[in-house]
Amino acid sequence: MPPLVSLSGVAKTFANGLKALDGIDLDIARGEFLSLLGPSGCGKSTALRIIAGLTPPTAGTVAWSDAPDGDHRGEIGFVFQEPTLMPWADVAGNVGLPLRLRGQSRREAWPRIEESLERVGLREFAHAYPGELSGGMSMRVSIARALSLRPKLLLMDEPFAALDEITRFRLNDDLLRLHRELGCTVVFVTHSVFESVYLSHRIAVMTPRPGRIAATLAVDPAQRRDEAFRSSAQYASLCGKASRALADASGPGRPS
Amino acid sequence: MRRAGPGRDRAQARDARLRVALPLVVCIAGLLAWEAYVRLAAVPPYILPAPTLIAATLVTDRHILLASWLVTLETALLGLGLAVLGGVALAVALSLSRIVEYAVYPLAVALQVTPVVAVAPLLLIYLPESVAVLACAFVVAFFPILSNTMLGLQSVDRNLLELFALYGQPVGRSTAAARFRARAKALWHLRRPAALPSFLAGLRIAGGLSLIGAVVAEMAAGSAGASSGLAYRIIESQYRLNIPRLFAALVLLITTGILIYLLTSAVSHRLLRRWHPSALTPER
């Protein structure tokens, strides 16, 4: 089966001369959970933004296997590092925003809004305002918003970095459940080795300045991800492997 | 989630009572001291009238004062209304087009820094008096609305704008009309609500300023004024040494200013209470 999206030779140089990405080749398979793992400032977020079409690459191509010329932005859900909610709109208004922008009325959007909120377990909070929610709940709303268009591809930019560990673990499990239920493809940016191993089918380890893919690690997709996995020897050895790959990629003598 | 326990409610109610009672107590104490001083020192009313005399003048001169008050109030509110319409319309135009912003904004700043007292005599030459007075109220109230609304329109979360780029904007056919439509969409869904708190802050400032503008222009028009607002009454009372009436007119002006402030604050609170930090009571 052809990959959902292929990046070939993607490079990005910013106007100030900073080379963020250089020669990224990456096939994103249908239905996979792919993590981009790297130190901060290695261009992971830039890569994600290029996949989303939010910023054009300076070289290389991003190709969708079906309808390469079409507008794919309706098939993408994007989750930022912060929840990025509109404080003036209630939870339902925030979740329904992508639908509203695509021209649906609130009433037309309502079933989808309810469905998305149901998926993240926030159905009874539809009329709460973001200021009334905790950090974890805000992030759930943000994920529900990304799901409202039923995207094929979910792009997540260090979504749980600002959350406490307990909340992060719970959201990790919820994300895995959503991935199973929806069968969508996820590209997940993180700087946490443990998080990437726990979540992913495949981990692309990136080098900093310029960002390149240094190594790819596979984690058996059939592996059950739960507390037992988290404390297993297999998990520890995978984390060790990923950590070494990350250290190699960052290189000795490279400023971190 | 915010929670409101009974203890918290009681503390809040006490706080609200204090906020009303304390200024009242200070005000009444001041008035009593004033009254006592005037009586004990036997100050003649043409130097300093006692509060009771001012109150009596408010009642006896009510027909003259009420008519003047309505003239000034109408000028201030109309000026404020026009300033809101003009300021918001211009802010939106400036935020939609950079060219317009470069061309017009410096002129708006120039208008703002020109003292309205200096412009009033000119306006009185070129315009009929009532229109000139209205123009002054408009000019001073206009800029706070414009600059605050512009600030608000520009202070949108960058990530939210990216979200709009992802979901809202047309791709490929990047015609000027399509770009304009996308901007208008972002304006309505994103910039309009984001700008609301700043706009309301501007409105509160402009409310007071519109009254000041109206008074300044009436003063510049002076005794030549055909329509007689409160400022005209003040000047007239000064010429006639009718100091109690002067004070009575002043009391009406101050009351009007406070009422405008309370009104704009209430509007602001009502519109922001669900979500803006300024309108939410802090958790203690």
Chai-1 contact restraints between the chains, C-beta under 6 A:
chainA,res_idxA,chainB,res_idxB,connection_type,confidence,min_distance_angstrom,max_distance_angstrom,comment,restraint_id
A,L54,B,E162,contact,1.0,0.0,6.0,A-B,restraint_1
A,L54,B,A165,contact,1.0,0.0,6.0,A-B,restraint_2
A,D71,B,V171,contact,1.0,0.0,6.0,A-B,restraint_3
A,R73,B,L166,contact,1.0,0.0,6.0,A-B,restraint_4
A,F78,B,L166,contact,1.0,0.0,6.0,A-B,restraint_5
A,F80,B,N159,contact,1.0,0.0,6.0,A-B,restraint_6
A,T84,B,N159,contact,1.0,0.0,6.0,A-B,restraint_7
A,T84,B,L160,contact,1.0,0.0,6.0,A-B,restraint_8
A,P87,B,W275,contact,1.0,0.0,6.0,A-B,restraint_9
A,W88,B,P193,contact,1.0,0.0,6.0,A-B,restraint_10
A,W88,B,W275,contact,1.0,0.0,6.0,A-B,restraint_11
A,P98,B,Y167,contact,1.0,0.0,6.0,A-B,restraint_12
A,L101,B,Y167,contact,1.0,0.0,6.0,A-B,restraint_13
A,L101,B,G168,contact,1.0,0.0,6.0,A-B,restraint_14
A,Y129,B,R274,contact,1.0,0.0,6.0,A-B,restraint_15
A,Y129,B,W275,contact,1.0,0.0,6.0,A-B,restraint_16
A,G131,B,W275,contact,1.0,0.0,6.0,A-B,restraint_17
A,E132,B,M1,contact,1.0,0.0,6.0,A-B,restraint_18
A,E132,B,R2,contact,1.0,0.0,6.0,A-B,restraint_19
